[in-house]
Amino acid sequence: TFSFILKKPPVSNMIKKMAGIEKGTGTTGKEKVGKLTMSQVEEIAKNKLPDLNTKDLEAAKRSVCGTAKSMGVEIVE
């Protein structure tokens, strides 16, 4: 028998879709390629929460923000 565990798409794919960009930056920290609001970050974190290794929404939001920052996506209020 086989068991398949289906998970949500990666956070980076969700960020690209929300920010409307095709790909992240090639130079992390130097070039900004898009923007996300905190409400969009929260939406991504809530959506991805079952797959993450935390049950805390704030920790999930910090994780999403870190991924966005490394992709060159700016977080605005």
DSSP file (Angstrom, degrees, kcal/mol; ACC not computed):
  #  RESIDUE AA STRUCTURE BP1 BP2  ACC     N-H-->O    O-->H-N    N-H-->O    O-->H-N    TCO  KAPPA ALPHA  PHI   PSI    X-CA   Y-CA   Z-CA
    1    1 A T              0   0    0      0, 0.0     2,-0.4     0, 0.0     0, 0.0   0.000 360.0 360.0 360.0 156.0    0.0    0.0    0.0
    2    2 A F        -     0   0    0      2,-0.0     2,-0.4     0, 0.0     0, 0.0  -0.930 360.0-159.6-125.0 149.0    1.0    3.6   -0.5
    3    3 A S        -     0   0    0     -2,-0.4     2,-0.5     2,-0.0     0, 0.0  -0.995   8.1-158.5-130.3 130.1    0.1    6.7    1.3
    4    4 A F        -     0   0    0     -2,-0.4     2,-0.6     2,-0.0    -2,-0.0  -0.886   3.7-156.0-107.8 134.1    0.5   10.1   -0.2
    5    5 A I        -     0   0    0     -2,-0.5     2,-0.5     2,-0.0    -2,-0.0  -0.940  12.3-157.0-109.3 113.4    0.7   13.3    1.8
    6    6 A L        -     0   0    0     -2,-0.6     2,-0.3     0, 0.0    -2,-0.0  -0.776  14.6-176.1 -93.2 130.6   -0.4   16.3   -0.2
    7    7 A K        -     0   0    0     -2,-0.5    41,-0.0     1,-0.1    -2,-0.0  -0.758  29.9 -93.0-120.6 167.6    1.0   19.6    1.0
    8    8 A K        -     0   0    0     -2,-0.3    -1,-0.1     1,-0.1     3,-0.1  -0.279  55.7 -83.8 -71.0 162.8    0.4   23.2   -0.1
    9    9 A P        -     0   0    0      0, 0.0    -1,-0.1     0, 0.0     5,-0.1  -0.239  62.4 -79.1 -62.3 160.2    2.7   24.9   -2.6
   10   10 A P     >  -     0   0    0      0, 0.0     4,-1.7     0, 0.0     3,-0.5  -0.200  37.9-115.5 -59.3 153.7    6.0   26.3   -1.3
   11   11 A V  H  > S+     0   0    0      1,-0.2     4,-2.6     2,-0.2     5,-0.2   0.869 115.2  59.9 -58.5 -38.1    5.9   29.7    0.4
   12   12 A S  H  > S+     0   0    0      1,-0.2     4,-2.3     2,-0.2    -1,-0.2   0.878 104.3  49.3 -62.1 -37.0    8.1   31.2   -2.3
   13   13 A N  H  > S+     0   0    0     -3,-0.5     4,-2.2     2,-0.2    -1,-0.2   0.901 110.9  49.6 -67.2 -40.0    5.5   30.3   -4.9
   14   14 A M  H  X S+     0   0    0     -4,-1.7     4,-2.5     2,-0.2    -2,-0.2   0.896 111.1  50.1 -64.3 -39.8    2.7   31.8   -2.8
   15   15 A I  H  X S+     0   0    0     -4,-2.6     4,-2.9     2,-0.2     5,-0.3   0.933 109.9  49.9 -64.5 -46.1    4.8   35.0   -2.4
   16   16 A K  H  X>S+     0   0    0     -4,-2.3     5,-1.9     1,-0.2     4,-1.2   0.907 112.8  47.4 -59.6 -41.6    5.5   35.2   -6.2
   17   17 A K  H  <5S+     0   0    0     -4,-2.2    -1,-0.2     2,-0.2    -2,-0.2   0.927 115.1  44.6 -66.1 -45.4    1.7   34.8   -6.9
   18   18 A M  H  <5S+     0   0    0     -4,-2.5    -2,-0.2     1,-0.2    -1,-0.2   0.890 117.3  44.4 -66.6 -39.9    0.7   37.4   -4.3
   19   19 A A  H  <5S-     0   0    0     -4,-2.9    16,-0.3    -5,-0.2    -1,-0.2   0.642 106.7-127.2 -81.3 -13.9    3.3   40.0   -5.3
   20   20 A G  T  <5 +     0   0    0     -4,-1.2     2,-0.3    -5,-0.3    -3,-0.2   0.859  61.5 135.6  72.3  35.1    2.7   39.4   -9.0
   21   21 A I      < -     0   0    0     -5,-1.9    -1,-0.2    -6,-0.2     3,-0.1  -0.790  55.1-142.3-114.9 159.6    6.3   38.7   -9.9
   22   22 A E  S    S-     0   0    0      1,-0.3     2,-0.3    -2,-0.3    -1,-0.1   0.832  80.1  -9.1 -88.1 -36.2    7.8   36.0  -12.1
   23   23 A K  S    S-     0   0    0     10,-0.1    -1,-0.3    -7,-0.1     3,-0.1  -0.979  73.2 -97.6-156.0 165.1   10.9   35.3  -10.0
   24   24 A G        -     0   0    0     -2,-0.3    48,-0.2     1,-0.2    47,-0.1  -0.133  53.9 -76.9 -76.9 178.5   12.9   36.6   -7.0
   25   25 A T        -     0   0    0     46,-2.9     3,-0.2     6,-0.2    -1,-0.2  -0.380  22.4-145.0 -76.0 155.0   15.9   38.8   -7.1
   26   26 A G  S    S+     0   0    0      1,-0.2     2,-0.5    -2,-0.1    -1,-0.1   0.615  95.0  53.2 -90.7 -15.8   19.4   37.5   -8.0
   27   27 A T  S >> S-     0   0    0     44,-0.1     3,-1.7     4,-0.1     4,-1.6  -0.829  84.8-147.8-123.2  91.3   21.0   39.9   -5.6
   28   28 A T  T 34 S+     0   0    0     -2,-0.5    42,-0.1     1,-0.3     4,-0.1  -0.333  80.2  11.6 -61.6 132.0   19.5   39.5   -2.1
   29   29 A G  T 34 S+     0   0    0     40,-0.4    -1,-0.3     2,-0.3     3,-0.1   0.255 120.9  66.4  88.1 -12.7   19.4   42.7   -0.1
   30   30 A K  T <4 S+     0   0    0     -3,-1.7     2,-0.4     1,-0.3    -2,-0.2   0.733  96.9  43.9-109.5 -32.1   20.3   45.0   -3.0
   31   31 A E     <  -     0   0    0     -4,-1.6     2,-0.5    42,-0.0    -2,-0.3  -0.960  63.6-152.7-123.9 131.6   17.4   44.8   -5.4
   32   32 A K        +     0   0    0     -2,-0.4    41,-0.2     1,-0.1    40,-0.1  -0.885  14.6 175.6-101.5 129.9   13.6   44.9   -4.6
   33   33 A V        -     0   0    0     39,-2.8     2,-0.3    -2,-0.5    40,-0.2   0.540  61.2 -11.8-111.3  -9.9   11.4   43.1   -7.1
   34   34 A G  E     -a   73   0A   0     38,-0.9    40,-3.0   -13,-0.1     2,-0.3  -0.980  58.7-116.7-172.5 178.9    8.0   43.4   -5.4
   35   35 A K  E     -a   74   0A   0    -16,-0.3     2,-0.3    -2,-0.3    40,-0.2  -0.981  15.0-170.4-136.3 146.9    6.0   44.4   -2.3
   36   36 A L  E     -a   75   0A   0     38,-2.6    40,-3.1    -2,-0.3     2,-0.2  -0.982  18.7-134.2-130.5 145.5    3.6   42.5    0.0
   37   37 A T  E  >  -a   76   0A   0     -2,-0.3     4,-2.1    38,-0.2     3,-0.2  -0.563  28.6-111.0 -90.4 163.7    1.4   43.9    2.7
   38   38 A M  H  > S+     0   0    0     38,-1.0     4,-2.4     1,-0.2     5,-0.2   0.822 119.4  57.3 -64.2 -30.6    1.2   42.4    6.2
   39   39 A S  H  > S+     0   0    0      2,-0.2     4,-2.0     1,-0.2    -1,-0.2   0.878 107.2  47.9 -68.4 -35.3   -2.3   41.3    5.5
   40   40 A Q  H  > S+     0   0    0      2,-0.2     4,-2.3    -3,-0.2    -2,-0.2   0.888 110.9  51.3 -68.4 -39.0   -1.0   39.3    2.5
   41   41 A V  H  X S+     0   0    0     -4,-2.1     4,-2.5     1,-0.2    -2,-0.2   0.916 110.4  49.2 -61.9 -43.4    1.8   37.9    4.6
   42   42 A E  H  X S+     0   0    0     -4,-2.4     4,-2.7     2,-0.2     5,-0.2   0.889 109.3  52.2 -64.2 -39.5   -0.8   36.8    7.2
   43   43 A E  H  X S+     0   0    0     -4,-2.0     4,-2.0     2,-0.2    -1,-0.2   0.916 111.4  46.2 -62.7 -43.8   -2.9   35.2    4.5
   44   44 A I  H  X S+     0   0    0     -4,-2.3     4,-2.2     2,-0.2    -2,-0.2   0.920 113.0  50.4 -63.6 -43.9    0.0   33.2    3.2
   45   45 A A  H  X S+     0   0    0     -4,-2.5     4,-1.3     1,-0.2    -2,-0.2   0.906 111.2  47.6 -63.0 -42.8    1.0   32.2    6.8
   46   46 A K  H  < S+     0   0    0     -4,-2.7    -1,-0.2     1,-0.2    -2,-0.2   0.897 113.1  49.2 -64.2 -39.7   -2.5   31.0    7.6
   47   47 A N  H  < S+     0   0    0     -4,-2.0    -2,-0.2    -5,-0.2    -1,-0.2   0.867 118.8  37.6 -66.6 -37.6   -2.7   29.0    4.4
   48   48 A K  H >X S+     0   0    0     -4,-2.2     3,-1.6     1,-0.2     4,-0.9   0.539  87.3 101.0 -93.1  -9.6    0.7   27.3    4.9
   49   49 A L  G >< S+     0   0    0     -4,-1.3     3,-0.8     1,-0.3     5,-0.4   0.813  75.5  57.1 -50.9 -42.1    0.4   26.8    8.7
   50   50 A P  G 34 S+     0   0    0      0, 0.0    -1,-0.3     0, 0.0    -2,-0.1   0.807 110.1  46.2 -62.1 -26.1   -0.6   23.1    8.6
   51   51 A D  G <4 S+     0   0    0     -3,-1.6    -2,-0.2    -4,-0.1     2,-0.1   0.624  97.6  88.8 -90.2 -14.6    2.6   22.3    6.7
   52   52 A L  S << S-     0   0    0     -4,-0.9     8,-0.0    -3,-0.8    -3,-0.0  -0.361  85.0-117.2 -84.3 164.6    5.0   24.3    8.9
   53   53 A N  S    S+     0   0    0     -2,-0.1     2,-0.3     2,-0.0    -1,-0.1   0.023  92.5  67.2 -90.2  29.3    6.7   23.0   12.0
   54   54 A T        -     0   0    0     -5,-0.4    -2,-0.2     1,-0.1     0, 0.0  -0.971  57.8-159.1-141.9 156.1    4.9   25.5   14.2
   55   55 A K        +     0   0    0     -2,-0.3     2,-0.5    -5,-0.0    -1,-0.1   0.351  68.6 101.9-110.8  -0.3    1.4   26.1   15.4
   56   56 A D     >  -     0   0    0      1,-0.1     4,-1.9    -7,-0.1     5,-0.1  -0.766  61.1-154.2 -90.9 122.3    2.0   29.8   16.2
   57   57 A L  H  > S+     0   0    0     -2,-0.5     4,-2.5     1,-0.2     5,-0.2   0.876  94.3  55.3 -64.2 -38.4    0.7   32.2   13.6
   58   58 A E  H  > S+     0   0    0      1,-0.2     4,-2.1     2,-0.2    -1,-0.2   0.901 108.3  48.1 -62.9 -40.5    3.3   34.9   14.5
   59   59 A A  H  > S+     0   0    0      2,-0.2     4,-2.0     1,-0.2    -1,-0.2   0.884 111.1  51.3 -66.0 -37.9    6.2   32.5   14.0
   60   60 A A  H  X S+     0   0    0     -4,-1.9     4,-2.3     2,-0.2    -2,-0.2   0.894 108.8  51.0 -65.9 -39.3    4.7   31.5   10.7
   61   61 A K  H  X S+     0   0    0     -4,-2.5     4,-2.5     2,-0.2    -2,-0.2   0.900 109.2  50.7 -64.5 -40.2    4.4   35.2    9.7
   62   62 A R  H  X S+     0   0    0     -4,-2.1     4,-2.2     2,-0.2    -1,-0.2   0.887 109.5  51.4 -63.6 -38.0    8.1   35.7   10.6
   63   63 A S  H  X S+     0   0    0     -4,-2.0     4,-2.1     2,-0.2    -2,-0.2   0.917 110.8  47.3 -64.3 -43.9    9.0   32.7    8.5
   64   64 A V  H  X S+     0   0    0     -4,-2.3     4,-2.5     1,-0.2    -2,-0.2   0.904 111.2  51.9 -64.1 -41.5    7.1   34.1    5.5
   65   65 A C  H  X S+     0   0    0     -4,-2.5     4,-2.6     1,-0.2    -2,-0.2   0.895 108.8  51.0 -62.1 -40.5    8.7   37.5    6.0
   66   66 A G  H  X S+     0   0    0     -4,-2.2     4,-2.1     2,-0.2    -1,-0.2   0.904 110.8  47.6 -63.9 -42.2   12.2   35.9    6.0
   67   67 A T  H  X S+     0   0    0     -4,-2.1     4,-1.2     2,-0.2    -2,-0.2   0.922 112.6  49.6 -64.0 -43.6   11.5   34.1    2.8
   68   68 A A  H  X>S+     0   0    0     -4,-2.5     5,-2.9     1,-0.2     4,-0.6   0.916 109.5  51.7 -61.4 -43.5   10.1   37.2    1.2
   69   69 A K  H ><5S+     0   0    0     -4,-2.6     3,-1.1     1,-0.2   -40,-0.4   0.906 108.5  50.4 -61.3 -41.9   13.2   39.2    2.2
   70   70 A S  H 3<5S+     0   0    0     -4,-2.1    -1,-0.2     1,-0.3    -2,-0.2   0.752 109.4  52.4 -69.7 -21.9   15.5   36.6    0.8
   71   71 A M  H 3<5S-     0   0    0     -4,-1.2   -46,-2.9    -3,-0.4    -1,-0.3   0.544 120.7-108.2 -87.0  -7.6   13.6   36.8   -2.5
   72   72 A G  T <<5S+     0   0    0     -3,-1.1   -39,-2.8    -4,-0.6   -38,-0.9   0.707  72.1 141.4  87.1  21.7   13.9   40.6   -2.6
   73   73 A V  E   < -a   34   0A   0     -5,-2.9    -1,-0.3   -41,-0.2     2,-0.3  -0.866  45.0-137.7-100.4 127.3   10.2   41.3   -1.8
   74   74 A E  E     -a   35   0A   0    -40,-3.0   -38,-2.6    -2,-0.5     2,-0.6  -0.616   7.1-139.8 -86.3 140.3    9.6   44.2    0.5
   75   75 A I  E     -a   36   0A   0     -2,-0.3     2,-0.3   -40,-0.2   -38,-0.2  -0.893  23.8-175.0-100.8 121.1    7.1   44.0    3.3
   76   76 A V  E      a   37   0A   0    -40,-3.1   -38,-1.0    -2,-0.6   -41,-0.0  -0.818 360.0 360.0-114.8 156.3    5.0   47.2    3.7
   77   77 A E              0   0    0     -2,-0.3   -40,-0.1   -40,-0.2    -1,-0.1   0.469 360.0 360.0 -75.0 360.0    2.4   48.0    6.4
